[in-house]
Amino acid sequence: MTDAVTGPVTRAPGEALRGYAASVHDREVFGPDAETLPHARAAIAGARRVVVLTGAGMGAESGIPTFRDALTGLWSRFDPHELASVEGFRADPQRVWDWYAERGEGVRRAHPNAGHEALAAWARTHPGRMCVVTQNVDDLHQRAGQPDVLRLHGDILGRRWLDEGRCRERTPCDITAAEPGRPPRCARCGNLVRPGVVWFGEALPAAALDRAQQVAGACEAMLVVGTSGAVWPAAGLAGLARRAGATVVIVNPQESEIDAQAHVRLRGTAAQVLPALLART
Ligand code: OAD
């Protein structure tokens, strides 16, 4: 729709950002929650459609590490080119497979936190009004009972063939029958199984991205929770919503790269702020 970028990239299209920072003219309400919560509440209560854009900070209080937090983020300890690209997987399939398997185990052990629960409860009491667009590859929104979730970066518990369409056999290879291994391998054609996440340089799932852009452009309020705003095209959804007239509320204990898009910034964590924001709204 607006952003030409379809794969996850960390450099924001400069034009989009510059154009945006210049257009921030209406009331900006930053500061302690006691003052800013009512503004955010009013925006959500008055919105017929609310979109929630979530990032890794959403799951931090469930024990799932973020990517860019200085000390605890995965990318402060691991190289994304080695662990989140097709080239990295081809170079060392076992290492990459094991890394995702371990992260997948962490996801299986984790539970939705009070932030996930608050979003799901609001969606249940306001049917058809909330869509969650997540960059997260866990299933915590779904396990909290969130009805409408779009996953932009895939599913860490899912599986795909490394080389889609490689098999020339009449009956396509069955991924569930791949020979167990690290990674599993097709006994017929040798294709490798890879985790079902989107890696850098790959296209986002087109249907999810299209719908995310459509709902972002049609909502009256957007809640942006726990994302650094460093990865596009997901980061561009906040600007898209704002340009289309939505009130943008950012929930994050730290600054993010898309703070210029916010009408209201709530400085706190997902599990603290979302229950306070959404109860009785
Ligand atoms: P980041 O790690 O870049 O950012 C996490 C954000 O969450 C930071 O802004 C933190 O300040 C904030 N945060 C930390 N704890 C929080 C809490 N308890 N409550 C609320 N916010 C908190 O994660 P993402 O923005 O999701 O890509 O990163 C985007 C993409 O980069 C990911 O989807 C992944 C990664 O490479 C792919 O997997 C393709």
Boltz pocket constraint, residues with backbone or C-beta under 6 A from the ligand:
constraints:
  - pocket:
      binder: B
      contacts: [[A, 8], [A, 54], [A, 55], [A, 56], [A, 57], [A, 58], [A, 60], [A, 61], [A, 66], [A, 67], [A, 68], [A, 69], [A, 73], [A, 80], [A, 84], [A, 135], [A, 136], [A, 137], [A, 153], [A, 197], [A, 198], [A, 199], [A, 200], [A, 225], [A, 226], [A, 227], [A, 228], [A, 229], [A, 230], [A, 231], [A, 251], [A, 252], [A, 253], [A, 254], [A, 255], [A, 256], [A, 268], [A, 269], [A, 270], [A, 271]]
      max_distance: 6.0
